[in-house]
Amino acid sequence: MKFNILAVKTFCSVVAVVSSTVALSGAAHAQSFPSRPITIIVGSTPGSTTDGLARALGFEITKMTGQTVIVDNRAGAFGGIAAQAVARATPDGYTLFITTNTTQAANPHLLKQLPYDPIKDFAPVGRLVQGFMLMVVNPSLSARTVSEFVMLAKKEPGKLSFGSGSSSARVAAELFQSMSGTELNYVPYKANPPAVMGLVAGQTDMMIVDLTTSLPQVRAGKLRALGVSSPTRSALVPEVPTIAESGLPGYEANHWNALYAPAGTPSPIIARLNEIARSAMATEPLRNFAQQNGMDVAVTSPDELASFQLRELDRWGRIIRQAGIQPE
């Protein structure tokens, strides 16, 4: 078959021009983004760390862009309901997902069936913050230290319980059981805020949970703090020792929040969203929010988040297997 060289060259030139035009159009569209309200879906109830972060970030985005940001709380199924909603949303950058290691790294190892794929269904925008947790108990419990709690739990195996409303909180407590040789009853909740209120009400005995939901109750005298899950003490509660220094050397449990869009969202829009997120997280209100909730601002690029998430999938899998948790 003979080719018309001139026709081939002309076709290639046209394709190049069209491709350049599409790229320029996408870039131009990204620069004008957003031009209407944005919805941020979170998989937890109001009052949680993720909810607070979404609202604080949304407020700064509105100040920067002039566009309204709506926070849509869809708690349940350890964030699975929210994740599925985002995965099915139109990939135009106007529906976003602020989530945690629960949906993106832990759930695949905890649940036999997921209504979403944590890798294929999302376009990473950037990690936002990372932090640690607080081990708290109901004040009616006689234990005032981690060691005393372990002794109490070993005295009557299976009598004491822990609650959780996220995979992070559950895995942190399960890991504690595994490393301390204790046997606790697991009580699931829809989200961490109601789980903390359940602990306050005496429905459970212990939680290892984010500082956002636990620290206000500690300061109000409604919960007692026994330890922090970080490798060093927290500046927010310097008087509280780490769980590691309280008889469980090597114990550490953390959590992180990241921003995602539905898979298929155009790259220029993802880049623009990352730019907006970086600027917002650098503001004083968001730096203060992170500090007041025991977290560090740790914004990454989309590619860095993608790589980080793969490492976290592997790490959480190892932790969950070490804790002896069987998928449900």
Secondary structure as UniProt FT lines:
FT   HELIX           5..31
FT   STRAND          38..42
FT   TURN            46..47
FT   HELIX           49..65
FT   STRAND          69..73
FT   HELIX           77..79
FT   HELIX           80..87
FT   STRAND          95..100
FT   HELIX           102..106
FT   HELIX           107..110
FT   TURN            118..121
FT   STRAND          122..137
FT   TURN            139..140
FT   HELIX           146..155
FT   TURN            157..159
FT   STRAND          161..164
FT   HELIX           167..180
FT   STRAND          185..188
FT   HELIX           192..200
FT   TURN            201..202
FT   STRAND          206..210
FT   HELIX           211..219
FT   TURN            220..221
FT   STRAND          224..228
FT   TURN            235..236
FT   TURN            238..239
FT   HELIX           244..246
FT   TURN            249..250
FT   STRAND          254..262
FT   TURN            263..264
FT   HELIX           267..281
FT   HELIX           284..292
FT   TURN            293..294
FT   STRAND          295..297
FT   HELIX           302..322
FT   TURN            323..324
//
